[in-house]
Amino acid sequence: MGMSKREATRKGKELLARMEGEGWKLNVWKNIGWHYCVRAAGVISVYPSSTSLFGDDRFHCLMGGLNHGDILWNDSFHSTDPNEVVRHQLEVAQESVAALIEEKQGIIDKVKGVLGEES
């Protein structure tokens, strides 16, 4: 049986109290049962991990667009420390962006080479 709205709100408030930094807000919703997460800046969310896989004390996070419809980074990392999952996801995102910039810069450099320009 799933959580009640009261239980989801209570657990969400407990999670919210554990979050470092500013701007975190609690989100509780019903979708075939009650669920919760905390969100910040419209682009990062921390959720409880699936209880069937990890128990009731682990979290994971998603990073996405401002409308939260496009998930940009979802590394499968779970921890009992919700701030650790945020730091891990940020590290994964930074590495991905750095690799993308390097790849795109390589394309730009090749085009400059075709034009006889220096990189």
C-alpha positions in Angstrom: 0.0 0.0 0.0 1.2 3.5 -0.9 1.7 6.5 1.3 -1.0 8.8 2.5 -0.9 12.5 1.7 0.0 13.2 5.3 2.9 10.7 5.3 4.2 12.0 1.9 4.1 15.5 3.3 5.8 14.5 6.5 8.6 12.7 4.7 8.9 15.5 2.2 9.4 18.0 5.1 12.0 15.8 6.6 13.9 15.7 3.3 13.5 19.4 2.9 15.1 20.0 6.3 18.1 18.0 5.3 18.8 19.9 2.1 21.8 22.2 1.9 21.7 25.5 0.1 18.8 27.8 -0.6 15.6 27.7 -2.7 14.5 24.1 -2.1 10.7 23.6 -2.2 8.5 20.6 -1.3 6.4 19.1 -4.0 3.7 16.5 -3.0 1.4 15.0 -5.7 -1.0 12.2 -6.3 -0.4 9.7 -9.1 -1.7 6.3 -8.2 -0.7 7.0 -4.7 1.0 10.0 -3.0 4.6 11.0 -3.8 7.0 13.7 -2.8 10.2 15.4 -3.9 12.1 18.6 -3.3 13.0 20.9 -6.1 15.3 23.9 -6.5 15.7 26.5 -9.3 13.2 24.6 -11.4 16.0 22.3 -12.7 17.0 19.9 -9.9 14.8 17.5 -8.0 15.6 15.0 -5.2 13.3 12.0 -4.9 13.2 9.0 -2.6 14.5 5.9 -4.4 12.3 3.0 -5.2 11.6 1.3 -1.9 11.4 -2.1 -3.6 15.1 -1.8 -4.6 16.8 0.3 -2.0 14.7 0.5 1.1 13.1 3.6 2.4 16.2 5.7 3.2 17.9 6.4 -0.1 17.5 9.2 -2.6 18.3 10.0 -6.2 18.1 13.2 -8.2 17.3 14.4 -11.7 18.5 17.5 -13.5 16.5 18.9 -16.3 15.1 21.9 -18.2 13.2 24.8 -16.6 9.9 23.1 -17.4 11.2 19.9 -15.9 10.0 18.0 -18.9 13.4 17.3 -20.4 15.7 15.4 -18.1 19.3 16.2 -19.0 21.2 14.1 -16.5 19.9 11.1 -14.7 22.9 9.1 -13.5 21.7 6.0 -11.5 23.3 7.0 -8.2 21.5 6.5 -4.9 22.6 7.5 -1.4 21.2 8.0 2.1 22.5 11.6 1.9 20.3 13.6 -0.4 23.0 16.3 -0.7 25.4 13.7 -2.0 23.1 12.8 -4.8 22.9 16.4 -5.8 26.7 16.8 -5.8 27.1 13.6 -7.7 24.6 14.6 -10.4 26.3 18.1 -10.7 29.7 16.4 -11.2 28.2 14.1 -13.9 26.6 17.1 -15.6 29.8 19.2 -15.5 31.8 16.3 -17.0 29.2 15.8 -19.8 29.2 19.6 -20.6 33.0 19.6 -20.7 33.1 16.7 -23.1 30.5 18.3 -25.3 32.3 21.6 -25.4 35.6 19.7 -26.3 33.8 17.8 -29.1 32.2 20.9 -30.5 35.4 22.9 -30.3 37.0 20.2 -32.4 34.4 20.7 -35.1 35.0 24.5 -35.0 38.7 24.0 -35.2 38.3 21.8 -38.3 36.1 24.4 -40.0 38.7 27.1 -39.2 41.3 24.9 -40.7 39.4 24.5 -44.0 39.1 28.3 -44.1 42.8 28.7 -43.4 42.2 30.4 -40.0 44.1 29.6 -36.8 42.3 27.9 -34.0 
